[in-house]
């Protein structure tokens, strides 16, 4: 069980901004029911599994969804907001010198590399362009607030 599915109180989520060779990887999901019905582009993401560490979740997401293995995304920043349920989102990033070969899982409708200077229009990105905002925050070097 994941730490978000079926829970109406909180949603624990990890995502990964994968940048390589001046491009960023965005995905679209087949089953959009756990994505608020949104069909647009996302950074690869998923709910954390029960008791899963967010760093492990980031690695799992890349392995399971796009076949990128043996990498170590780093935590960029954490976001906390309410939207019916409390969302705690662990935003990771990974920069590689060359684009790895992508192997799309059956959960994806598509995965595509976009040049950082030619991202899709906001209207084509899920949640009113949220992924574009996240990419910009990662590129600015924003880091998590330290306690």
C-alpha positions in Angstrom: 0.0 0.0 0.0 1.2 3.5 -0.7 1.1 6.5 1.7 -1.5 8.4 -0.4 -3.8 6.0 -2.0 -7.0 5.6 -0.1 -6.1 8.1 2.5 -8.2 11.3 2.7 -6.0 12.9 5.3 -2.5 13.1 3.7 -0.6 12.4 0.5 3.1 11.7 0.6 4.6 12.1 -2.8 8.1 12.1 -4.4 9.0 13.4 -7.9 12.2 13.7 -9.9 13.3 16.4 -12.2 15.7 14.5 -14.5 17.9 16.9 -16.5 20.4 15.7 -19.1 22.1 17.3 -22.0 20.0 20.4 -21.8 16.7 18.5 -21.7 14.2 17.5 -19.0 12.1 14.3 -18.9 8.4 14.7 -18.6 5.8 11.9 -18.6 2.0 11.4 -19.1 0.2 8.7 -17.2 -2.3 6.2 -18.6 -4.5 6.0 -15.4 -5.1 9.6 -14.4 -7.4 8.7 -11.5 -4.6 9.1 -8.9 -3.5 12.3 -10.7 -6.7 14.3 -10.1 -7.8 13.4 -13.6 -5.0 15.4 -15.1 -3.8 14.2 -18.5 -1.0 16.7 -19.0 2.8 16.5 -18.6 4.3 15.7 -15.2 7.7 15.2 -13.7 7.9 11.4 -13.0 6.2 11.0 -9.6 4.4 8.6 -7.3 3.1 8.2 -3.8 5.6 6.9 -1.2 5.0 3.3 -0.3 4.3 2.6 3.4 7.5 3.5 5.4 9.5 4.2 2.3 12.2 6.8 2.5 11.7 9.7 0.0 15.2 9.1 -1.5 14.4 5.5 -2.1 11.0 6.5 -3.6 12.8 8.8 -6.1 15.1 6.0 -7.2 12.1 3.6 -7.5 10.2 6.1 -9.6 13.0 6.4 -12.1 13.6 2.6 -12.2 9.9 1.6 -12.4 8.5 4.3 -14.7 11.4 5.0 -17.2 14.0 2.2 -16.6 16.7 4.6 -15.3 18.8 2.6 -12.8 21.8 3.0 -10.6 21.3 6.7 -10.0 21.0 8.8 -6.9 18.6 11.7 -7.2 19.1 14.4 -4.5 16.4 16.2 -2.6 15.9 19.7 -4.0 13.1 21.0 -1.8 10.0 20.0 0.1 6.5 21.4 -0.5 3.6 21.2 1.9 0.1 22.3 0.9 -3.6 21.4 1.4 -5.8 20.4 -1.5 -8.6 18.4 0.1 -5.8 16.4 1.9 -2.5 17.5 3.2 0.2 17.0 0.6 3.8 16.7 1.5 5.9 16.5 -1.7 9.6 15.6 -1.8 11.0 17.2 -5.0 14.2 15.5 -6.1 16.5 16.3 -9.0 19.1 14.4 -11.0 21.4 15.9 -13.5 23.3 13.6 -16.0 25.7 14.6 -18.7 23.9 12.5 -21.4 20.2 11.5 -21.8 19.8 7.9 -20.7 17.7 5.5 -22.8 14.2 5.6 -21.5 12.1 2.4 -21.2 8.5 3.4 -20.6 6.5 1.4 -18.1 2.9 0.3 -18.8 1.8 3.0 -16.4 2.9 5.7 -18.8 1.0 7.0 -21.8 4.3 8.6 -22.9 7.7 9.9 -21.8 9.4 12.6 -23.7 12.6 14.8 -23.4 12.0 18.5 -23.8 14.7 21.1 -24.4 15.0 23.4 -21.3 14.4 26.4 -23.6 11.4 24.8 -25.4 9.2 23.3 -22.6 5.6 22.5 -23.5 3.0 25.2 -23.2 1.5 25.6 -19.7 -1.9 24.4 -21.0 -0.3 21.0 -21.8 1.2 20.6 -18.4 -0.8 19.0 -15.6 -2.0 21.2 -12.6 -1.8 24.5 -14.5 1.9 24.1 -15.4 3.2 22.9 -12.1 6.0 20.9 -13.6 7.3 24.0 -15.4 7.4 25.9 -12.1 9.2 23.0 -10.4 11.8 22.8 -13.2 12.5 26.5 -12.8 12.9 26.1 -9.0 15.3 23.2 -9.4 17.4 25.1 -12.0 17.6 28.1 -9.7 19.4 25.9 -7.2 16.7 26.1 -4.6 17.3 23.8 -1.7 15.2 22.6 1.2 14.9 24.9 4.2 17.0 23.5 7.0 15.5 23.2 10.5 
